[in-house]
Amino acid sequence: MSAVLPTRVASRPHLPSAVRALVVDEDAALRPAVRLLLQGLGIAQVQQVGDPVRAIRMMEVEVFDLVLCEASFRSTMDGSQVLEYVRTRRLLAPSAAFLLMSAEAMRSLVASAREWQPDGFVLKPLTASALGPRIEHALRRRAIHAPLFAAADARDPEAMLAHARRLAEEAGGASLELLRWQAQALIDLGRFGQVREVCDKALSLRTDLPWTAVALAHCERAERRSDDAIRRLRTTVRFHPAAGEAYDLLIDLLQETGQVERALAVARQALEQLSTTQRLRALGELALAHGELAQAETCYTELIRRTSSSLTRSPLDTCMLGQVFVDRGAADKALRTVGAVDGDADTPSRALAAAVQAQAHVAQGDAGASEAAARTALDLATGSEPTETVLLLVAQGAFAAGLHDEGRRVAERAVALRPRSRGPGALARRVLTDAGFEPEAFVRDVSALPAAPPVAAPGARAPDGGTTAAADVAEALAALQRARFDEALAHMARARAKLPANPMVLMAAVQVQMLRMRAKGFDAASAADVRRCLAELDRQIPGDTRVFTGMPAGD
């Protein structure tokens, strides 16, 4: 039976001829038929390819507004992996749409693909009457929401919130999708009272929304009501087994409350429901953190096998497997494993490979080689933006080589990447405890950050239409709590340009620079700026008594 069925032309919507489409399907007989169908819908520029890897290479060098991709291929990558690669590398513009095609309506296939947010799922055989409206809706939605998607890609929750609210206002009514975007942005910003308001509004429109359960669990976590959040999330995954965000938060909460075995059980359950590489990595990392090394080895071995012929393969997975071997006491095997990571790998992978080598060389009794490898790992980690896990394992390599001060600084930087957590995660606790440190000493006391005045909410406007200095400070502190140090410095620069001698601004500048150096290491320019701020504050203290003695104002 043909995968494309004819439909009367009169029933077909007309799509813009300027749209550039790419059809990805290994069925050589189907591709021309889909091309004719799209041209009948008004899309004149249609390219077609049978190999998913070649399709990705085309997206890397050409601009496409629409991609129709088969969900299942006989070899190399499947459609979900293509979608993962496209989304993580941002190969498509925020206004471009990606739809998956399949001959089967398998729940597991749809659920797994949904984690990477396709713009639609189309069943074969294709008809113009079914495909046309799907494409039309996807392209219209993408075009309208493009600024919102761009802000999400840039991980800018303030911009996400502003765009979601503007779009909702322009639409003239409540949109569940836009309410969900608002809730996510508010969670990222830590405004949990407003999160509840958004959830109440959404639930007044529809009661069965798994994302509202996740958002409300975030609120309960912030209110230190972890048991309530856990109960809510357990109910959510029972009735919505494909709710990936619910699994993620539930696993975090179970770990925070010391329920390690239950956290691992939930991670395994998530993998059964959503058999994706993302879920395999999550379970592997969790198992490594809690010493379940057989489980971790199984996960990373399967990851490497599953992605071996795919562009989604990651040298980081190979390095993580090497770390598992080190922890299992197989130093020779660890060195052989990370030795397969070539010099073209990304910087975090090379940093982790060097950290594994540092630990393996210690096990083999070669202290000189261990220290050299650890310093390489530290240098690579300093010049990049690795994940919390990579930083912690780099710290572990430094500790193994006897570089305790350097390892502690990297560990502090890793813990700073957990802005909504009250303390180090499971892996951090293990690494720090093994190195002889008290993990609780690494807790980031967010409450100690200086608060902005009540009238200075982020985005507040001065009479001339610009932001006020106090609002700039509030923005800086919000960025600081998310460990976005460069963004915090940019906001502080604007505040200081407006009020260069204001004590509140100067103290906030000191806070930003000190926490930045604590996370990223000493910086001479930052230290000089701290001295200038303290010297100016000292000058403003009434009387002759100086507080910051010996603090020159200059460099």
N, C-alpha and C positions, 0 to 999 in steps of 0.2 A: 504494500500500500504506500502511495506517495506521502511524503511528509509535508506536502503543500497542497492544499485543496483550493480550487477556483471559487471565487465569490463574485457576485454581481458588482460591477464597477460603481454603480450608483450608491452602494452601501458603504463605500470606503471613504474614510476621512482623507482630506488632502493635507499632506505634510510639506514643509518648506523644501524646495528643491536644493537650497543651499546647504542642507544637512549632509555631512560626510559620514557615511556608515561603513562599518567593517563587519563582515560575516565570518565567523570562525566555526568551521564544522569539517570533520574529516570525511564526511560523505560527499564524494565528488559529484554525485548526481543531484544532491540536495542543494548545494551552494548556488548554482545558476538559477534554480527555481526560486530560492529565497531572494536572490537579487532581482528577478523579474517581479516578484511580489512587492518588494520595497519600491521599485521604480513605478509600479502601478499605483502605489500610495503617494507618489509625488517626490520620492527621494531619488534624485538623478545620479548622485555620486556614491556608488557602492563598490567597495573592494571586497575580495573574498580570499580566504586562505584556509588550508586544511590542518596546518600544524600550529598548535597553541604557542610554542616557543617563537616561531616566526611571527605570529600575530603580535606578541609582546614587543618584538624587535621593531615591528612596524609602528606600534603605538609610541615607541621611544623617539621616533624621528618624524612622525606625521601627526597631524591634528585630526582627531575624529570626534564627532558630536554624538555618535551612537555606535554601540558595540552590541551585536547579537552573538552570543557564544554558547556552543554546546556544553552541557553540564558534564557529560561523561565521554572521555576519550579512551581508546584502547591502550595507549601508552603515554609516557612522559607525564604531563600535567593534566589534571582534570579542570573543569570549569571553575570550581571553587578556588583552586590554587591560582588560576589566572586572575580571578577577581581579587584574591589576596595580594598578589604581586602588584596589580594595577593600583589598588587602594593604598598600599603601604608606600609605593614609590610615586604616587600621585601622577600617574602617566596621563590621566584624563583631566580636563578642566573641570572646575566645580559645576559647570553648566552641562556637562556631557553625561549621557545615560548609558548604563551597562545592564543588559537584560540576559538572563540565562534561558536556554532552550533545552527541553528534555522530552523524551517519549514516555517517561514514567513519572507519575506524581508521587514519588517516594517521600514520605515524611522526613526520613533521616537526611535525604539529599537536600531538601528545602531548608531544613533546620540548620544543617552545617553551612550551607551557602549564606544563610541569613546573617551569620556572624560578621560577614564582610559587606553587608548592606547593598545587595543588588537592587536595581531600580524596578525589577519585575521578573517574573518567572513565567515562561510561556510554554504551554504543552504542544507537542506535535501530535497530529499533523497541523501545520500552520494554516490559518486562513486570514485573509485580509480583514474580515469583519472582526476577528478576535485580536489580531496583531496590531492593526491600525490604531484602535483606541488606546491600547497599552503603550505604544510608542508615543502617541500624542500626549497622553497623560504624563509619562515619564519625562519627556522633553520640556513640557510646560512647567512641571514641578521643579525640575532642575534649574530652569532659567529664572524662575521667580525666587528660588531659595539659594541661588549661587553665592551671594554674599555671606549667607549663614554657613554654607558648607565650607567656604574659604576660611572663615573665622575658626571653624572647628578644626580644619587641617592645620591652622596656625596655632592651635591650642590657646586661643584667646577668649576666655569665658566672658569677659566684659563685652567684647564685640558680639559674641554669640547671643548674649542676652539682649543687647540693643537691637540686633537684627530680628530676633524672634519676636520681640514686642512690637517692633515697627510693622513687620509682616502681618501679625495678628490684627493690629489696628487697621491696616490697609484692607485686610480681608473683611473687616466689618463684623467679625464674629469669632467665636472660640474655635480653634483648631487643635485637635488632640496632638497632632504632630508638633505644632509650634509650642504647645504647652509642655510637651516632653523636652523639647530643646531648652526651654526656659528653666525647667527643673534641673536639667543636667548642668547648665551654666551656674545656677544658684548653688548647687552642691559643690561645684569646683571653687566657688567663691566663699563657701562657708556660711551662706545666708540661709540658715535652716528654717527660720520662721517664715520666710517668703516661700521656701520649698513647700511647706505645708499648705500655704494658701493656694499655690499652683495645683497641688495634688487634689485639694478639695474641689477646685473648679473643674478639674478633669473628671473626677469621680461623679460629679453632678451630671456629667454628660454620658458617662459609661462606667459601670461599676467594675467590670472584670478587666483591669489593666495591670499586667505584671510590672510595668515600669513604675507605676505609682507605688506599688509595694516595695520595690527596691529603693525608691526615693525616700519613702517614709522610714525604711530601715536605716538609711543614712542619718536621718534626723534622730532616731532613737539611739544610734551609736554615738552621735555628737552629744546627746543628753545623758550618756553613760547608762543607757538602758539596754545593754547588750542582749540580755535574755529575751526581752520583748522583740528585738530585731531578729534574733535567731529564730524564734517561733514564727514570726511573720514570713521570713524567707523560706523556712521549711515548708510551710503551707504553699508558698508560691511555686516552688519547684515541683511539688507534688501535683499541682493542677496545671502547671505550665512547664513541662519537662525540657523545653527548648529555650528557656529563659536564661541565657548565658550570663547576663549581668547579676542575676540572683545567685547563681552558683559562686561567682567570683567574690561577692561580698560575704556570702555565708561562710566560705572557706576562710576569709580574712578574720571574721568575727570568731569562728571556732578556734583559730590559732591564738588570737588575742586572749581568749578566755581559757587557754590551756587544754583545749579538747583536741589534741593532735590526731588521735586515731579517727575521730569523727570527721575532722577536716580532710584527711586522706580518703576516707570513705566517700565523702561528697565529691571530691575531685575525680575519683574513679567513676562515680555515678554520672558526673558531667561528661566524661569521656565516652561512656556508653551511649548517652543521648546525643552527643555532638562529637562525632568521630573526626575531629579536625586536628591539624598539626598544632594549632594554637592550644588546644586542650591537652595534647600530649606534652607539650612544653611545660604547661602549667603543672601537670601532675609530676613530671620529672623534676622540676625545680622544687616543688613541695617535698617530694620524697627525699631529695638530696639534703634539704634543710633539716629534715627530721631524722636523718640517718637511716632511712629505708633504702639502702644502696642497691639491693637487688631490683626493687621496683624502679629506681632511677635509671639503672643500666638498661632495663627492658624498654623504658620510655625513649631514651636517647638513641638506642640501637634501632628501634622501630622508626623513629623520626628520620634518622639518616637513611634507612632503607626506603622509606616512603617518598622521600624528596630527592633521592639520588639522581634521578633523571629530570628533575624539575628545577626551574629557575628560583623556586622558593627555598631551595636547599641553603643552609646557613652554616658557615664554618664555626659559628658560635655553638651549634649543637655538637659538633665534633669536639670542641674544647670542653664543653660540659661533660661529655662522656669521659674525656681525659681526667677531669676533676673527680669523677666517680671512681675511676681506677686508682687515682692517688689515695682517695679516702678508703679504698678497699685494700690498700697496701700493695698494689701492683704497680710499682714505680716504673719498671721497664715498659709495661704495656701502656702506661700513661704517656711516656715520652714518645713511643712509636705513634700513638694516636694523634697527639698535637703536632707531631712532626709532619703530618700530612697537610697541615694548614700552611698555605704558601704565603709569600710576601705580598700578594695582591689582595689578601683578605682585608676586611674593614678593620679600623683601628681597635675597637673594643675586642674583636676576636683575637687580634695579635696580642693585646694586653693580657687577655685571659690565658692564651697559650703560654706566654712567658711566665705567668703566675703559677700555672700547673708545672712548668719546668722547674721553677724555683723550689716547689714542694717536693718534686720527684728527686731532684739533686740532693736535697737534705736527706731523704730516705736512703740514698745511695752513698751518703757520707762525703759528698763533694761540696763543702761550704763555699768555696770560691765561686764555683759555677752557679750555686744557688743565689748568692748575693747579686751576681751580675744579671741573672735572669729576673730577679725581683726588682732591681733598679730599672731594667728595661720595661717591665710591666708598669711600674710607677710612672715613668716618663710618658708612656703611651696613654695611661689613664688620665694624666694631667692635661694632655693636649687634646682631649676629646670629651664627649658627653656620654659615657657608658651608662648602662642601667645600674640600679641598686645592686643586683646580683653580681654583675661583673666587678663593681667597685669592692664589694665585700670579699670576693675571692682574690682580687688583687691585694687587698689588705691581708688576707690569710697567707698569701705568698710572701708578703713583706715580713709578717710575724715569723713565719717558718725560717726565713733567712736571717732573723735577728734584728730586723729594721723596725723596732717597735714604735718609735715616734712617727716614722713615715706611715706605718700601717694604721696607727691611731687616727692620723689626719684623714686618711682615705676612708676609714670606717665612719668618721664623723660626717664626711661628705655624703656617704651612702645613706646614713640615717636621716640626713636633711632632705632626702628625696621622698620622704613619707610624711607629707604635710598634714594629713588628716589623722595620722596615727599618734597615739599617746606615747609610743616608745619604739625601740628597735623591733624589727620583725624576727621571725624564727631563725632565718639564716644568720642575721646579725647577732642574735643572742648566742648562737653556737660558736661563731667565729670569735666573738669577743670573750666569751667564757673560756674557750680553749686557749686564748692568748693571755689569760690571767686578768682580764678587765671585768669590772662590774657593769653589765649591760645598762642598768638603770642610770648610770652616770652619763649615758649618751642620750637620754631623753631630751627632746627639744621642748623647752618650756615656752610654748606659744603665748601663754598668758603674760609672759614677761615683755612681749613686744609692746612698744608705746602705742597707745590708742589715739586715733584721730579724734578731734572734737566732734560732738554730736552733729553739728551743723555742717560738717565737712565730709559728707558721704562721697565715695568715689564718683567722679563725673560732675560734681557740683560746679556751678558756673559763677564766674565773677561778673560784675556789671557790664564789662566790655564784651561779654560772650565767651571769654576763655575760661579755663578751669582756674579755681582758686588755688593758692599755695597749699592750703590745708587739704584740699581735695587731691592735689598731687602727692602729698605725703601719704594720704590714705591709700591711694593707688600703689605707691611704693611699698607700703607695709603689706598690702594684699598680695602683691607679687612676691614679696619676701617670704611670706608664709607658704607659697607654692614653690619655693626654692628657685625662683626665676630672678636671679641676681642682677643680670644685665638690664632687665626691664625695670627692676627696682631702682637701679642707679640712674636710668634715663628719667624716671619720674622725679627723683630727688634733684636732678640737675635743673629741671623746670621749676621746682619749688624754690630752690636756692637763688635762681635768677630773679625771682619775684621778691623774696624776703631773705636776703643774704645774711642778715644778722639776727634773725628771729631764733630765740632759744629752742623752741619746739622743732623747728626745721633743722637746726644744727644737731640736736640730740638724735633725731631720726636719721640724719646722715651718718652719724657715728655708728648707730645700730646697724644700718645697712652695710656699711663697709666692714664692720667687725664680723658680722655673720657671714658675709661673702668670703672673707679671708679664712674664717673657720672652716668653711665648706671646701674652698678651692686652694687654700694654702696662702702663705704670706705673699703680699704684693707691695713693692716699695711705694708705688704711686698711691695706693689705697691707704697705706700707713701714714704717708705724708698728709693726706687729706684729713685723716682722723686727728692728727696733731694740730692742723690748722683750725678745725672745728673746736677742739678742746681749748686751744689758746684764745679763740674769740669768746667762748663761754666764760673762761677765766677772767677775761678783761671786763666782762659785764657784771661780775659779782661786786656788790657794793663794799666799800671799805678797802683796807690795805692788805687784808689777808688773802693770799692766793691758795687755790685748791690744787690746780694742776701745775705744780712748780716744775721748773726745768723743761717746759713744753714750748719750744720755739714755734712761732707762727709760720715760718717759711719752711721750705724743703730742707 
